[in-house]
Structure formats: structure tokens, C-alpha cells
Amino acid sequence: MIHCPFQSCDLTDPLTDSTSLVAHLKEAHKIAFKNIHHMFILLDRYLTHWAEEIETKGLEKVAVKAEEGDEFFTIDPAVSVADRTLRDEIQREKLNEILKVQEKERNDEAKLKRKCLFCKNVCDNRTILFKHMFAEHNFNIGLPDNLVNVNEYLDMLEAKLTGLQCLYCEKTFTSPAVLRKHMRKKKHFKISARNRLYDQFYVINYLEPGKNWENFEHDRYDSDDDRRDDSWADWDDALEEEKTKCLFENVYFSSAQATRDHMKEAHGFDLEGERHALGLDFYQTISLINYIRRQTMLGVCFSCEKKKPEQQQRQADDNDDEEDDWLVKHLKEGGCSVKVPSKEADFWKDAQYLLPMLENDPLLMIFGEEESDDDDKNDAESDRSSESDDDGDDGDDDDDDEILI
């Protein structure tokens, strides 16, 4: 729920959904925001800022009419530098806040025991809990690295189940047995990607506007029935087939893996090897990739920070089709491709490098999947230990007060 941000507005009741909000702003205040859905989890500060600007300066000086004859004005980040700057600022500040919360959770709450949402099993830590719920109940809440405020999220889901409410369709039932039968029959052991309430718990929503967890769910599963049929291998194949740009030159290859092979052979840069050698986690890997892409765009060596000579830069600017091989030669001659900056470098701590330099960069996506694979290997022993403990528990598993799916 959100209140109208305009102080002069007569509407005092909160608006309960995004459709009502958009309609109210357009009808009552003659203002529309392009791609406002990109800011849904950051709406309060965003709308408050523009409401104050409009009430202070006037609508005509803050927004524009998209077409002559329109009855309302529009604020579009593609046109308005002020809007684009505001969105980036709000997003960056929130991202920093979210990452701090997530880091605290990793070092504290994630290591605590927690009971499964669907049965009596108590897991030693959050990673084992997620794997248990996926393996035993086919419930996939998402990758641990993509979640924040997890206890609040799990408490919310647990409250729904306790209230005999289906997690997916949110219908309420008369008993645990009826709910259990419904969720099994309808394959509703999942979170609805269209429920905006859950956006706040997924870090991806703070990383890239518009690329939220709903996109991930849609990419993976085109329908309810596809959820069981599609495998992780199919998803990996889809990622591998996307054209991917080299980090050091303006050339594309058929897949992320082909691009990594090219960089290793042509430039001596082993991205996967550096990741493991430096012990980079998911976010550090993203930062490194985006940092290198940005430096290359600026004509700067990512390792020694040497800049492209001005004369060559002007020539490259004047002729986009001319292959500029300065950086390629520099990396080879200076050996910079094997000299990744130390973890003391400032860019590792700069949140801007968590934001994609290229939209839907396959290099970022494939490492997200590999991170999950690494977690699977690291936690296999813990899973076996947990399962062994479960085998020794002969307690009653048919308590009607439990969901027990």
C-alpha cells in the first residue's frame, strides 16, 4: 500500500495496488512515469521527490507531454537526465543498504537452525534448509545469493501456511489435509512471480531496474507444467547460446563459454581461473566483469590503468568500424591480462560495478549458475549428514497440525 505523494491531494486512503496508483496519478494529477514498475520497491522516496518538485515548480517545468494534444504530462528516464540520475541514486543507496543486510545475515542468521516450512525436519543452516525443501518438497525459493531479509520472508510464508493459505494462488482452505492435496494436485509448491509483495526479498530487484525475479521465473518456466519438465541443463543451454561480447575488444561469440575460451586463448585472460584463484564470490565476480567492461569502454587498461593515447582515441571515435587494437596489444605486451587488481582496489567496494555495463550480459548470468553449482558441491556432505540424522528420527510424521507435504 502507498499513499498519494502529493500533499495537496484530497485522497487520504492508501492505494492498495500499482494499477490504482498509476491511474490515480494520471487522472488526478495529470502525470505519468515511464517504466514506473522498475521502481516499485523504491517508490516512496521516488514519488515523494517528484511530487515536491511538481508542487514547487509546476508540472509544465518538470515534465513534458509525450505527444501534442495529450491531457497528461510524462517523466521519462530516457529523456529526463534528472529522472535518470534520481533513479540511479536511489537504486545505488538502496543496493548498498541491502548488501550490508545480506552480509550480516550470511554471518549470523544463515548459520542458525530452522524448521522446514512443510514438515518437522529441522535443518542445521539455511543452505541445508533450502536444499531440503527443494529435494523433498520440490519447493525452490531461489539462490541464497539472490535473497535478503530471509527470515522475514520465511516467516511470511510460514504464516500463510499456518493460516491454511496456498503459497501460489493464495486461496484459503479448511484443513491442512485439503491444503496439502490442493498444492500437490495444482503443483503450487512455488511462489507466484507475479506477486510484487515478494520483490523486496530478491537482490536482483535492486541490481538492475526491470530485471527482477519475475523475469527469471518467466525465463525458466513458460507455464506451470514446464516447471517439472524443464531442467537446469536446459537453462544452462539457453545461457550458453546467447551471443557474448569479449571484455577487451568489440567482437562477439556464440556463447559465454566461447567468449571465455577466446579471452583465454587470444588475450591470456582466464576468467574462470582468476575467479577460483582469488576466491571470488558471486558479487565479486560480477564486480570484476563490469569493472573490466567499463575500463575497456573508456580505453583504459583494467590492470595498470594506462590510458589509450589521445590520437588513437580520436581516430577510434571518428571511425566506429575501424578495429582499435591498442588495448589488445597493450595487454599482450604488458602482461596485464594476468594481473588482476588486488582486493584492496577501490572498485571491489564500489556498488556501481554490481550494476550491469551491458544489458543482460551472459557472462554475468553463467557465473550465477556456476556459483550455485559450487554451493551444491560444498554442501553435499552437510546434506548427507542431515539426512542421516533424519533417518534416526522415528517421530510421528502424520500430525494433522503440520502441513507435511
Backbone torsions as a table, in degrees:
resi	resn	phi	psi	omega
1	MET	NA	145.7	178.8
2	ILE	-147.3	140.9	177.4
3	HIS	-86.8	153.3	175.6
4	CYS	-59.1	132.1	-175.4
5	PRO	-76.5	-11.1	-176.9
6	PHE	-83.3	123.0	-178.9
7	GLN	-63.5	-30.1	-177.0
8	SER	-83.4	-2.2	-175.3
9	CYS	-73.7	139.4	179.2
10	ASP	-79.5	-16.0	-178.2
11	LEU	-75.2	118.6	-179.0
12	THR	-104.5	-24.0	179.4
13	ASP	-74.7	144.4	178.9
14	PRO	-71.1	150.6	175.8
15	LEU	-88.3	128.9	-169.7
16	THR	-91.7	-12.1	179.7
17	ASP	-148.6	164.3	-174.7
18	SER	-66.2	-35.1	-180.0
19	THR	-62.8	-43.2	178.3
20	SER	-64.5	-38.9	179.5
21	LEU	-62.8	-49.9	-179.3
22	VAL	-61.1	-43.8	-179.7
23	ALA	-64.4	-41.8	-179.9
24	HIS	-64.2	-45.9	-179.4
25	LEU	-61.1	-38.5	-178.1
26	LYS	-74.5	-43.5	-175.7
27	GLU	-77.9	-43.9	-174.9
28	ALA	-86.7	-30.7	-173.4
29	HIS	-122.5	2.1	175.3
30	LYS	57.1	36.5	-179.0
31	ILE	-133.3	138.0	176.3
32	ALA	-130.9	143.0	179.9
33	PHE	-112.8	124.0	177.7
34	LYS	-68.9	137.9	178.1
35	ASN	52.1	41.6	-180.0
36	ILE	-66.2	-21.8	178.5
37	HIS	-65.0	-19.9	176.0
38	HIS	-68.0	-18.4	-174.5
39	MET	-112.4	14.3	-172.2
40	PHE	-56.8	-38.8	-178.6
41	ILE	-86.9	2.9	178.9
42	LEU	-129.3	25.1	-168.9
43	LEU	-66.3	-40.4	-171.3
44	ASP	-54.3	-56.6	-178.1
45	ARG	-65.9	-39.3	-177.8
46	TYR	-62.3	-52.2	-177.9
47	LEU	-69.9	-35.8	178.0
48	THR	-60.8	-42.1	179.0
49	HIS	-59.5	-50.2	-175.8
50	TRP	-71.8	-31.4	176.6
51	ALA	-63.5	-42.5	178.2
52	GLU	-65.2	-40.6	178.8
53	GLU	-63.0	-44.4	-178.2
54	ILE	-67.3	-43.6	-179.0
55	GLU	-70.3	-25.3	-179.7
56	THR	-86.6	-45.9	-172.6
57	LYS	-101.3	-20.9	-176.6
58	GLY	101.0	143.8	-175.2
59	LEU	-60.0	-40.6	-176.0
60	GLU	-64.0	-27.7	-177.8
61	LYS	-90.5	-10.9	-177.1
62	VAL	-105.2	-37.0	-176.0
63	ALA	-122.8	174.2	180.0
64	VAL	-131.1	160.7	173.7
65	LYS	-90.4	126.8	-176.9
66	ALA	-61.6	-40.8	179.3
67	GLU	-138.9	148.8	179.8
68	GLU	-63.2	132.6	-178.0
69	GLY	98.8	-10.2	176.8
70	ASP	-63.4	143.9	178.7
71	GLU	-87.3	-11.1	-178.1
72	PHE	-128.0	162.1	179.4
73	PHE	-101.5	160.3	-175.8
74	THR	-130.1	141.0	170.2
75	ILE	-114.6	117.0	-172.4
76	ASP	-124.6	121.3	-179.8
77	PRO	-62.5	-22.0	178.4
78	ALA	-73.6	-19.3	-178.3
79	VAL	-111.0	-41.7	-175.4
80	SER	-90.7	114.7	176.8
81	VAL	-64.3	-37.9	-179.2
82	ALA	-62.6	-41.1	-179.9
83	ASP	-68.8	-42.9	179.6
84	ARG	-62.7	-41.5	179.0
85	THR	-64.7	-42.4	179.5
86	LEU	-62.3	-45.9	180.0
87	ARG	-60.2	-45.2	179.9
88	ASP	-62.5	-41.3	-178.5
89	GLU	-65.0	-47.8	-180.0
90	ILE	-62.6	-44.5	-178.7
91	GLN	-62.4	-43.1	-177.3
92	ARG	-66.5	-42.5	179.3
93	GLU	-64.6	-42.6	179.7
94	LYS	-67.2	-38.0	179.3
95	LEU	-61.6	-45.0	177.8
96	ASN	-58.8	-42.3	179.5
97	GLU	-63.6	-44.6	-178.3
98	ILE	-65.1	-41.1	-179.3
99	LEU	-66.0	-34.0	176.6
100	LYS	-66.9	-41.6	177.6
101	VAL	-62.9	-44.5	-178.6
102	GLN	-63.2	-40.9	179.4
103	GLU	-62.8	-40.7	177.9
104	LYS	-63.9	-40.9	179.7
105	GLU	-63.2	-41.5	-179.5
106	ARG	-59.7	-38.6	-175.5
107	ASN	-87.8	-5.0	-175.2
108	ASP	-134.4	-81.7	-172.2
109	GLU	-61.2	-35.4	-176.3
110	ALA	-65.4	-18.2	-177.7
111	LYS	-93.8	-1.9	-177.6
112	LEU	-88.5	154.5	177.5
113	LYS	-71.0	149.0	176.4
114	ARG	-153.1	142.0	179.7
115	LYS	-77.0	143.6	176.7
116	CYS	-60.8	147.7	178.6
117	LEU	-68.4	-23.2	-169.1
118	PHE	-116.0	-10.9	-179.5
119	CYS	-150.1	-174.7	-175.4
120	LYS	-83.2	-5.3	-175.9
121	ASN	-63.0	129.6	175.7
122	VAL	-106.9	120.8	-176.1
123	CYS	-97.5	148.1	-173.8
124	ASP	-68.6	-29.9	178.4
125	ASN	-153.5	177.2	-173.3
126	ARG	-67.7	-38.7	-179.4
127	THR	-61.2	-45.5	178.4
128	ILE	-64.8	-37.4	178.2
129	LEU	-60.3	-48.0	-178.7
130	PHE	-62.9	-41.5	-179.7
131	LYS	-67.6	-38.6	177.4
132	HIS	-62.1	-47.0	-177.4
133	MET	-65.2	-32.4	178.3
134	PHE	-74.3	-46.0	-176.1
135	ALA	-70.7	-41.9	-174.2
136	GLU	-90.8	-30.3	-173.9
137	HIS	-122.7	2.3	-179.9
138	ASN	57.3	34.1	179.8
139	PHE	-108.4	116.3	-178.1
140	ASN	-113.9	107.9	-178.5
141	ILE	-85.1	-17.2	179.9
142	GLY	125.8	173.5	178.7
143	LEU	-71.4	137.9	179.2
144	PRO	-54.7	-36.6	-178.9
145	ASP	-69.6	-11.9	-178.6
146	ASN	-104.4	11.3	-176.3
147	LEU	-118.6	148.6	177.5
148	VAL	-145.3	155.3	-174.8
149	ASN	51.8	47.9	-170.6
150	VAL	-66.9	-40.4	179.4
151	ASN	-61.1	-41.2	177.1
152	GLU	-61.2	-41.0	179.2
153	TYR	-63.6	-49.2	-179.6
154	LEU	-64.7	-37.8	177.0
155	ASP	-61.7	-39.9	179.8
156	MET	-64.2	-44.5	179.5
157	LEU	-66.8	-40.1	179.3
158	GLU	-63.2	-38.6	179.1
159	ALA	-64.6	-37.8	178.1
160	LYS	-64.2	-45.0	-179.9
161	LEU	-66.0	-39.9	177.6
162	THR	-62.4	-34.5	177.0
163	GLY	-83.9	12.6	177.2
164	LEU	61.0	38.2	-179.6
165	GLN	-109.3	131.9	177.5
166	CYS	-65.9	136.0	-177.6
167	LEU	-68.9	-29.6	-174.9
168	TYR	-89.8	-59.2	-176.0
169	CYS	-90.7	-13.8	176.6
170	GLU	65.9	20.9	171.7
171	LYS	-75.4	148.4	-179.1
172	THR	-103.2	140.2	-175.6
173	PHE	-120.9	172.2	-170.1
174	THR	-87.5	-19.6	-178.4
175	SER	-157.4	161.4	176.7
176	PRO	-57.3	-37.1	-178.6
177	ALA	-64.6	-42.1	179.8
178	VAL	-67.9	-41.7	177.3
179	LEU	-61.7	-43.8	-179.7
180	ARG	-60.0	-45.2	-179.6
181	LYS	-64.2	-42.0	179.8
182	HIS	-61.5	-48.7	-176.0
183	MET	-66.3	-33.6	176.9
184	ARG	-69.7	-47.9	-175.7
185	LYS	-66.0	-42.1	-177.2
186	LYS	-88.2	-3.0	-177.4
187	LYS	58.1	47.9	-177.2
188	HIS	-99.1	27.3	174.3
189	PHE	-83.0	63.8	-177.9
190	LYS	-164.8	168.7	177.7
191	ILE	-98.3	137.2	177.6
192	SER	-70.5	119.9	-179.8
193	ALA	-66.7	-15.4	-179.4
194	ARG	-89.5	-3.5	179.1
195	ASN	-85.3	103.5	-175.9
196	ARG	-65.8	-15.6	179.9
197	LEU	-59.2	-30.9	-175.5
198	TYR	-88.1	-9.0	-178.3
199	ASP	-55.6	-35.8	-175.4
200	GLN	-63.4	-18.1	-176.0
201	PHE	-95.1	0.1	-177.4
202	TYR	-115.0	119.4	-174.4
203	VAL	-59.9	-30.4	-177.8
204	ILE	-57.2	-28.5	179.9
205	ASN	-68.8	-20.9	178.9
206	TYR	-97.0	-12.2	-177.0
207	LEU	-85.2	-47.4	-173.5
208	GLU	-138.9	112.9	-178.9
209	PRO	-54.6	130.1	176.9
210	GLY	88.0	-18.9	179.0
211	LYS	-101.6	78.1	-174.5
212	ASN	-104.9	-175.3	-175.2
213	TRP	-66.8	-20.9	175.5
214	GLU	-64.4	-39.4	177.5
215	ASN	-61.0	-42.9	-179.9
216	PHE	-61.9	-44.9	-179.7
217	GLU	-63.1	-41.5	-179.2
218	HIS	-66.8	-40.3	179.1
219	ASP	-61.8	-39.3	-175.0
220	ARG	-80.3	-41.0	-172.7
221	TYR	-130.2	114.8	179.7
222	ASP	-78.4	-22.4	179.2
223	SER	-152.6	171.8	179.6
224	ASP	-60.0	-42.0	-177.3
225	ASP	-67.2	-27.8	-178.7
226	ASP	-69.1	-18.8	-174.7
227	ARG	-59.7	-41.0	-179.9
228	ARG	-80.5	-33.8	-172.7
229	ASP	-76.8	-37.1	-177.9
230	ASP	-75.3	134.2	179.3
231	SER	-107.3	166.2	176.6
232	TRP	-63.1	-29.4	179.3
233	ALA	-63.7	-39.8	177.9
234	ASP	-62.5	-41.4	179.5
235	TRP	-64.1	-42.8	178.6
236	ASP	-61.4	-41.0	179.5
237	ASP	-61.8	-39.6	180.0
238	ALA	-62.8	-41.5	178.1
239	LEU	-63.9	-41.5	-175.6
240	GLU	-64.8	-25.8	-174.5
241	GLU	-85.0	-6.4	-178.3
242	GLU	-79.1	134.1	178.2
243	LYS	-62.4	136.4	-173.1
244	THR	-131.4	136.0	-177.7
245	LYS	-88.2	140.0	175.4
246	CYS	-63.1	149.4	179.9
247	LEU	-73.9	-18.8	-170.4
248	PHE	-117.7	-11.2	179.8
249	GLU	-150.1	164.4	-173.8
250	ASN	-85.8	61.4	177.1
251	VAL	-131.0	148.4	-178.3
252	TYR	-117.6	151.6	177.1
253	PHE	-128.0	167.6	-170.0
254	SER	-68.1	-18.5	-177.4
255	SER	-157.2	168.9	177.0
256	ALA	-64.0	-40.0	-179.9
257	GLN	-65.9	-40.7	178.4
258	ALA	-63.0	-36.3	178.3
259	THR	-67.7	-41.5	178.1
260	ARG	-64.0	-39.6	177.8
261	ASP	-63.6	-41.9	178.7
262	HIS	-61.6	-46.6	-178.0
263	MET	-63.6	-34.8	179.1
264	LYS	-69.2	-42.4	-176.6
265	GLU	-80.1	-43.9	-173.8
266	ALA	-85.5	-31.9	-174.1
267	HIS	-118.2	-5.1	-179.6
268	GLY	71.4	19.9	-178.2
269	PHE	-107.4	110.1	-179.1
270	ASP	-99.3	92.9	-175.5
271	LEU	-61.1	-46.3	-179.8
272	GLU	-65.4	-40.9	179.4
273	GLY	-64.5	-42.3	179.0
274	GLU	-64.7	-38.0	179.8
275	ARG	-59.6	-45.7	-178.9
276	HIS	-75.2	-37.6	-178.8
277	ALA	-63.7	-38.6	-178.6
278	LEU	-89.4	-6.6	-179.1
279	GLY	66.7	40.1	-176.8
280	LEU	-75.9	133.9	174.2
281	ASP	-84.9	-175.0	-175.8
282	PHE	-57.4	-47.4	-176.2
283	TYR	-71.6	-36.2	177.7
284	GLN	-66.5	-35.8	176.8
285	THR	-65.0	-43.3	176.7
286	ILE	-60.1	-44.9	-179.7
287	SER	-60.0	-43.5	-179.1
288	LEU	-63.7	-46.6	-179.4
289	ILE	-61.2	-47.5	-178.4
290	ASN	-68.2	-35.0	177.7
291	TYR	-64.4	-46.0	179.3
292	ILE	-62.8	-42.9	179.7
293	ARG	-60.4	-43.5	-178.4
294	ARG	-65.9	-44.2	179.7
295	GLN	-62.3	-39.8	178.1
296	THR	-63.9	-42.0	177.4
297	MET	-59.8	-34.0	-178.4
298	LEU	-86.6	-4.0	-178.1
299	GLY	73.0	37.7	-177.8
300	VAL	-126.1	137.1	176.4
301	CYS	-68.3	129.0	-177.2
302	PHE	-68.7	-20.9	-175.3
303	SER	-92.4	-58.3	-176.5
304	CYS	-98.4	-7.6	177.8
305	GLU	67.3	20.3	174.6
306	LYS	-70.7	137.4	-176.6
307	LYS	-95.9	151.2	175.8
308	LYS	-64.0	136.1	177.5
309	PRO	-53.9	140.3	-174.3
310	GLU	-57.3	-38.4	-178.4
311	GLN	-62.4	-44.3	178.5
312	GLN	-67.3	-33.7	178.5
313	GLN	-64.7	-42.2	178.7
314	ARG	-64.6	-40.4	179.3
315	GLN	-63.4	-41.0	179.2
316	ALA	-66.4	-38.3	179.5
317	ASP	-67.0	-35.0	-177.7
318	ASP	-76.2	-24.5	-176.2
319	ASN	-135.9	96.8	-177.0
320	ASP	-67.0	-24.5	-176.9
321	ASP	-83.0	-13.6	-178.6
322	GLU	-78.0	125.7	-179.0
323	GLU	-72.1	120.6	-179.8
324	ASP	-97.8	108.8	-175.1
325	ASP	-104.7	17.6	-179.4
326	TRP	-59.2	-49.5	-177.1
327	LEU	-64.7	-40.1	179.7
328	VAL	-60.5	-45.5	179.0
329	LYS	-65.5	-41.8	-178.6
330	HIS	-62.3	-45.0	-180.0
331	LEU	-60.2	-40.5	-178.2
332	LYS	-71.4	-46.5	-176.3
333	GLU	-73.0	-35.7	-177.7
334	GLY	-90.9	-7.8	-178.7
335	GLY	66.8	21.4	-175.2
336	CYS	-72.1	-20.9	-176.8
337	SER	-66.5	-17.1	179.1
338	VAL	-108.1	13.4	-178.2
339	LYS	-117.8	74.0	178.3
340	VAL	-69.3	134.1	179.7
341	PRO	-53.9	145.8	179.7
342	SER	-65.9	164.8	-178.6
343	LYS	-72.2	-1.0	174.8
344	GLU	-85.0	-11.5	-178.8
345	ALA	-62.6	145.8	-174.3
346	ASP	-63.2	-32.8	-172.1
347	PHE	-64.7	-26.2	179.4
348	TRP	-60.9	-28.6	-176.0
349	LYS	-100.3	0.8	-176.7
350	ASP	-91.5	115.4	-175.3
351	ALA	-63.6	-19.9	-178.7
352	GLN	-62.0	-25.9	-178.1
353	TYR	-82.8	0.6	169.5
354	LEU	-87.3	-10.6	178.6
355	LEU	-92.7	131.0	-174.4
356	PRO	-58.5	134.2	173.2
357	MET	-82.0	-27.1	174.0
358	LEU	-120.9	133.5	-179.1
359	GLU	-65.3	132.6	178.6
360	ASN	53.6	46.1	-178.8
361	ASP	-65.7	113.8	-178.5
362	PRO	-60.4	-27.3	178.1
363	LEU	-61.1	-37.4	179.3
364	LEU	-69.8	-39.2	-176.3
365	MET	-69.5	-41.4	-175.7
366	ILE	-68.3	-32.4	178.0
367	PHE	-73.4	-27.1	174.3
368	GLY	-62.4	-39.6	179.0
369	GLU	-70.3	-38.9	-179.8
370	GLU	-65.9	-33.3	177.8
371	GLU	-61.7	-39.8	178.0
372	SER	-65.0	-40.4	178.6
373	ASP	-61.9	-41.3	178.5
374	ASP	-61.6	-41.8	179.0
375	ASP	-61.6	-38.7	179.5
376	ASP	-59.3	-43.4	-178.7
377	LYS	-68.5	-44.3	-175.6
378	ASN	-66.0	-29.5	-173.9
379	ASP	-102.6	3.7	-177.4
380	ALA	-59.2	-43.2	-178.9
381	GLU	-64.6	-39.8	179.0
382	SER	-64.1	-38.2	178.6
383	ASP	-61.6	-45.6	-178.3
384	ARG	-63.2	-38.3	178.8
385	SER	-64.1	-42.4	-179.3
386	SER	-64.8	-40.8	-179.5
387	GLU	-65.9	-35.9	178.6
388	SER	-63.0	-41.1	177.8
389	ASP	-63.6	-38.2	-178.7
390	ASP	-63.5	-37.0	-177.4
391	ASP	-62.3	-25.1	-178.7
392	GLY	-86.3	-2.8	-177.7
393	ASP	-95.1	111.2	-178.2
394	ASP	-103.9	24.4	-178.2
395	GLY	-68.0	170.0	179.8
396	ASP	-69.1	118.3	-178.6
397	ASP	-100.0	7.9	-174.9
398	ASP	-118.6	28.2	179.0
399	ASP	-65.7	121.1	-177.3
400	ASP	-66.3	-16.0	178.7
401	ASP	-78.3	-10.3	178.0
402	GLU	-99.8	153.6	176.2
403	ILE	-69.0	-45.4	172.3
404	LEU	46.4	72.8	-179.7
405	ILE	-101.1	NA	NA
